[in-house]
């Protein structure tokens, strides 16, 4: 059983105390850092006054990246299926010769 850790993550100048599995700590800390980097980029590149707007844009950015990976993965699996069918056809053709 995983031990639980009590950690504090800082996101957008707020501290969030969490109790997490040891196996989650590194991923959560990395995600927290990525969010803060993205917040700084949005604040530097756009005239954003409200932290909630910046956080919403970060959420949209991360969600769109995740969705794009799903789309790309779906395309890759379709291509793989097509390649398997072509391979089977070529294999069948070569066996007949």
C-alpha positions as CSV (number, residue, x, y, z in Angstrom):
1,X,0.0,0.0,0.0
2,X,1.3,3.4,-0.9
3,X,2.2,5.8,1.9
4,X,0.4,9.1,1.9
5,X,2.4,12.3,1.9
6,X,1.3,15.8,2.9
7,X,2.6,18.3,0.5
8,X,1.9,21.9,-0.3
9,X,1.7,23.1,-3.9
10,X,1.8,26.8,-4.9
11,X,-0.3,27.7,-7.9
12,X,-1.0,31.3,-8.9
13,X,0.3,32.6,-5.7
14,X,-1.9,30.4,-3.6
15,X,-0.8,27.4,-1.5
16,X,-2.8,24.2,-1.7
17,X,-2.2,21.5,0.9
18,X,-2.7,18.0,-0.4
19,X,-2.5,14.5,0.8
20,X,-1.2,12.3,-2.0
21,X,0.3,8.9,-2.7
22,X,4.1,9.0,-2.9
23,X,3.8,7.8,-6.5
24,X,1.9,11.0,-7.4
25,X,4.1,13.6,-5.8
26,X,6.6,14.1,-8.6
27,X,3.8,14.4,-11.2
28,X,1.9,16.9,-9.2
29,X,4.9,19.0,-8.5
30,X,5.8,19.0,-12.2
31,X,2.3,20.0,-13.2
32,X,2.3,22.8,-10.6
33,X,5.5,24.2,-12.1
34,X,4.1,23.9,-15.7
35,X,1.0,25.8,-14.6
36,X,3.0,28.6,-13.1
37,X,5.2,28.9,-16.2
38,X,2.1,29.0,-18.4
39,X,0.5,31.7,-16.1
40,X,3.6,33.8,-16.5
41,X,3.5,33.4,-20.3
42,X,-0.1,34.5,-20.4
43,X,0.5,37.4,-18.2
44,X,3.5,38.6,-20.2
45,X,1.8,38.1,-23.6
46,X,-1.8,39.3,-22.9
47,X,-3.3,42.1,-20.9
48,X,-4.9,39.9,-18.3
49,X,-6.1,41.4,-15.0
50,X,-7.8,38.6,-13.3
51,X,-6.0,35.4,-12.1
52,X,-9.2,33.5,-12.8
53,X,-9.0,34.4,-16.5
54,X,-5.4,33.2,-16.6
55,X,-6.2,30.0,-14.9
56,X,-9.1,29.4,-17.3
57,X,-6.8,29.9,-20.2
58,X,-4.3,27.4,-18.6
59,X,-7.0,24.9,-18.2
60,X,-8.1,25.3,-21.8
61,X,-4.5,25.0,-23.0
62,X,-3.9,21.7,-21.0
63,X,-7.3,20.3,-22.0
64,X,-6.7,21.1,-25.7
65,X,-3.3,19.5,-25.6
66,X,-4.8,16.3,-24.1
67,X,-7.6,16.2,-26.6
68,X,-5.1,16.7,-29.5
69,X,-3.1,13.8,-28.2
70,X,-6.2,11.7,-28.3
71,X,-7.0,12.8,-31.9
72,X,-3.4,12.1,-32.9
73,X,-3.4,8.7,-31.2
74,X,-6.7,7.8,-33.0
75,X,-5.2,8.8,-36.3
76,X,-2.1,6.7,-35.6
77,X,-4.2,3.7,-34.7
78,X,-6.2,4.0,-37.9
79,X,-3.0,4.2,-39.9
80,X,-1.7,1.2,-38.1
81,X,-4.8,-0.8,-38.9
82,X,-4.5,0.2,-42.6
83,X,-0.9,-0.9,-42.6
84,X,-1.7,-4.2,-41.1
85,X,-4.4,-4.8,-43.7
86,X,-1.9,-3.9,-46.5
87,X,0.7,-6.2,-44.9
88,X,-1.8,-9.1,-44.8
89,X,-2.7,-8.5,-48.4
90,X,0.9,-8.5,-49.5
91,X,1.6,-11.6,-47.4
92,X,-1.4,-13.4,-49.0
93,X,-0.2,-12.4,-52.4
94,X,3.3,-13.6,-51.8
95,X,2.1,-17.0,-50.4
96,X,0.1,-17.6,-53.6
97,X,3.2,-17.1,-55.8
